Amino acid sequence: MKQLMADYYYNLDTASENEKQKVAWCSSVGPAEILRSLGFLVYFPENHGAMLGASRMATDLIPYANAIGYSPEICSYLTSDIGAYLQHITPLSHAYEGISTIPKPDVLVFNTNQCRDVQDWFSWYAHEFKVPLFGIYTHRGINKITHILVDSIANQLKGLIEPLEKISGTTFELNALKRIVSLSRECSDLWKKVLNTAANIPSPLTFFDGTIQMAPAVVLRGTQQAVDYYKMLLNELKQRIEYHEGAVDNENYRLYWDGMPIWGRLRDHSEFFTQLNTCVAASTYCNSWIFTSFDPTDPFRSMAQAYTELFIVRSDIAKEIYLKDLMEFFKIDGILFHDAKTCAHNSNNRYGMPQRIEEETGIPTLVINGDLNDLRCLSDEQFKTNIEAFIEQLENIR
């Protein structure tokens, strides 16, 4: 993993010195396949935002974005990333010797399937770097995905080709896109198999492992490197299952984590749940890079379908059906809903969903307050006290 990610970021860093090699910034569930088919190296600011959170740099940098007009209430990926840029700071320089800054974009491409924040985020950088900006505008709160919705997104994807050809200096070839969509589908299928190993008791991995292992599925989907990596990882997990090696010793309870990770506390929370003999076995978040609709024979429509099926895009009715299926598959004892202060779109507790799911399934739920990056929104003591009380509740049920 370390070598794979190092190669990825060093390639981006080198591209900044090569005028012929173009760099595209892309939102994490944006049309990376199209960009790669045109020869762009692809950089994902959200991955950089997660690195800022995991390195616990974010909280100190957010105020610099607030000072230029961005509210503390909006996405802390956005505010910490812009804050880092304003302060000429990046966690990449700590992780990879010789990298001093993020790669300069030649174009920025976003998809609003996650939220409107990516649009504002990318717009700021487009103005800063004086480079083109293109967006895919996805319908939200979708219950059933109709051909009208898919056609709308597919046509927007096709509309990107001509302007991106001009920027890349490369002529679009449908076969190149088909090849990359095929690799993305293979990566997605392997990633799903990796996550599904957690259905075993004991689970060979946890949600916290998943947040790290998902990196290639995010930044390298559409490449052979990601496919090769997940084949290796899946084999390792199968060996763990064969030898009954659990990620948590004496696994006693199995929880589901809904919503964003708390990046600055991944290790602390992983160790805390381990002490409680509790495996956080699965999550909505890590599943966000499973794209079973990718079809290389129909790349534009299948990408449109896959990017619109995304959990965060769907209605509460569709989300609840999805969650109830996963509770059964992963043999879940309780559900944790993370109410992330600055990420309303990926906080699913605010309109009564925990109460409805608990009533319909009998599975206890707990809402925890925090944030993806801004640790000022998290009380460590309250978090631990609430989790301990929740585990006691599960013990009483048994």
Secondary structure, DSSP 8 states (H G I E B T S, - for coil): -HHHHHHHHHHHHHHTT-TTS-EEEE-TTS-HHHHHHTT-EEE-HHHHHHHHHHTT-HHHHHHHHHTTT--TTS-HHHHHHHHHHHTT--THHHHSTT--S----SEEEEETTS-SHHHHHHHHHHHHHT--EEEE----SBSS--HHHHHHHHHHHHHTHHHHHHHHT----HHHHHHHHHHHHHHHHHHHHHHHGGGSSS-S--HHHHHHHTHHHHHSTTSHHHHHHHHHHHHHHHHHHHTT--SSTT--EEEEEES---GGGHHHHHHHHHHTTEEEEEETTGGGG--TT--TTSHHHHHHHHHHS-GGGB-HHHHHHHHHHHHHHTT-SEEEEEEETT-GGG-TTTTSHHHHHHHHH---EEEEEE-SS-GGG--HHHHHHHHHHHHHHHHHH-
